[in-house]
Amino acid sequence: MMGVPPCRAPLRLLPALTGWARGWGAPLGLGTLVGPSLRHYKKETLPASEGPIPAVTVTEIRQYLRAQGIPFHDGYSCLHAPSLFVEGPGEQQPPAGSARYSLFIDKTTGSFVCTATLAEGTWQDFQASVELKHKGVPHAGLEQLDGVDQAGEDARHIWNRALPLWELLDEEETRTAKAMFGISKVSDATLKRFGVRYLRTARTLVFPWFSPRGTGLKGLKLLGAKCQGDTVLYMENTLPRPSAYHNLFGLPLIGRRDTEVVLTGRELDTLALYQATGLPSLSLPRGATCLPPALLPYLEQFKRITLWLGEDLRSWEAAKLFARKLNPKRCSLVRPGDQQPRPLEAFTRGMNLSKILRSALPAGHKSIISFRQLRDEVFGELSNVEQVAGVKWARFPELNRLLKGHRKGELTIFTGPTGSGKTTFISEYALDLCTQGVNTLWGSFEINNVRLAKIMLTQFAVRRLEEQLEQFDEWADKFEDLPLYFMTFHGHQSIKTVIETMLHAVYMYDISHVVIDNLQFMMGQEQLTVDRLAVQDYIVGAFRKFATDNSCHVSLVIHPRKEDEERELQTASIFGSAKASQEADNVLILQDRKLVTGPGKRYLQVSKNRFDGDVGVFPLEFSKASLTFSTPVKGKARLKKVKDDNGAPPKQAPAGGSGASKKQ
């Protein structure tokens, strides 16, 4: 049976599972779960309004280590050094060039992790630790995280209630459970090696998160499955929450002498891959969604890493991005295709997984290549038209009809009259994508983050929570699990600082959609009128370059020029020179008061679409209660007086259509 990417099950499922596992009636809390020895410094955050986190270069890190007399050697993505947090002299005097150094310093951010004690922190934390050590104050500043005991107890109760899948008394139950998850061919020996268990009451597989040395249980992933025809729909939940779940499944089984590893996007793929090839295999905790930098130290020992994340183009794009973090020189990628599906499906179909791995392509590319090297990628785009079109909106089907989808590496310009609801619309537009797993970074320079989060939470719940405060925690818990982050800037900021923050977010959280609201507030009022046009052109060019270089979609809100309120906005109405509309891949305009059904109605106009040229308009209906524009329009609302940029009315929409469209 073919599998589909796992989805997040409703958040209430996990508390229910914990309650069933312990035999209690009340669900358990979802506190942060860590091992008994895990100690943290400050939580990583995006820059505060006072200023960004001080940037540090790898050259500065090397100079500091040499100045402090700390030995180190270069790794693929980290610098390796002896740990300050290990008691005793053994760690302090390792052999030169030793691979046993347990302190890893990220070359990009300066953040550190000690794999021996699991202490971690920022570069500033590391410098403070060095200074304190010189003063004879060891380990100062390390604090145990809140909720460790309770969260650890929750995980242990679930783990103890779950049964080894190979030890179920009823063989028929074992066969049924394996068939439900599509792992009928996976042997009991493989399940035992990886410690997979089965929770009968919830009919879920339980994958453990052990410490790297396999000495303590740090968390769990529970995987449910439902068959839909020939496909299996997977639903997963983690303890702790996804943002804190950093389990490289299979890590305790890796030997110190292993130099090759295969990274998969799912635990079931790791089981199949190991059984078929016997190669060291690990699964990423969040699949193709994110590769947390905190995991990089545990991958430093490998000279060759093969990424085989899934069967769709989204997995392929993620693999290329992850290879940049891991160092492309040691990475190879398995290209998705009919003859190269994800590992579990290939194993089920009896394919030769070793042969597929041998055909993996090197991740590094030269500056000049020929069509022969591009041929397979071109064929992949031609044979997967829907996937190439991007992520579809769930709340705005008419946007799918016109733009076809939301694609990485593009720049979207969005404008509309003052007071028309630009921020409200763009927040729902971005929220729609975020709920489908698009990692999103918000830069709100006009309204503060508390107000923005309140708007988005209301849109997410599709109800006024002010009148139903007893439901706040339920919806807030679900909202918290979204891959959504906020910059804490407000008002005027330099483009250099903003771009540095965006680059930091892409590296740390694999951001694929950045929203900037809005350009004028970010620029401030410091430049003269003539200079402002040049400054705006420079900023738009910087965002364009960022989107292209980082395969990240940037949605940029720009106020229109001051024009007659009775006139409809056009592409030329965007404030500034023509550079914004020229650089943009898509131009969206929120129009107002143009519907036959009455005054005050709004509609969205797509006036530029570089992907395939389709442009057009469709009506929007605003719900004040839920702050949403995606309420279905009743009847057959028609548009009129909608003109293109040349002032000519478009052709009449087809009968029964909800809007008008045309080709550029």
Buried (B, 14 or more C-beta within 10 A) or exposed (E): BBBEBBEBBEBEBBBBBBBBBBEEEEBBEBBBBBBBBBBBBEEBEBBEEEEBBEBBEBEEBBEBBEEEEBBBEEBBBBBBBBBBBBEEEEBEEBEEEBEEBBBBBBBBBBBBBBBBBBBBBBBBBBBBBBEBBEEEEEBEBBEEBEBBEEBBBBBBBBBEBBBBBBEBEEEEEBEEBBBBBBBEBBEBEBBEBBBBBBBEEBBBBBBBBBBBEEEBBBBBBBBBBEEEEEEBBBBBBBBBBBBBBBBBBBBBBBEEEEEBBBBBBBBBBBBBBBBBBEBBBBBBBBBBBBBBBBBBBBBBBBEEBBBBBBBBBBBBBBBBBBBBBBBBEBBBBBBBBEEBBBBBBBBBEEBEBEEBBEEBBEBEEEEEEEEEEEEEEEEBEEEBEEBBBBBBBEBBEBBBBBBBBBBBBBBBBBBBBEEBBBBBBBBBBBBBBBBEBBBBBBBBBBBBBEEBBBBBBBBBBBBEBEEEEEEBEBBBBBBBBBBBBBBBBBEEBEBEBBBBBBBBBBBBBBBBBBBBBBBBBBBBEEEEEEEBBEBBBEBBBBBBEBBBEBBBBBBBBBBBEEEEEEEBBBBEBBBBEEBBBEBBBBBBBBBBBBBEBEEEBBBBBBBBBBBEEBBBBBBBBBEEEBBBBBBEBEEEBBBEEBBBBEEEEBEEBEEEBBBBBBEE
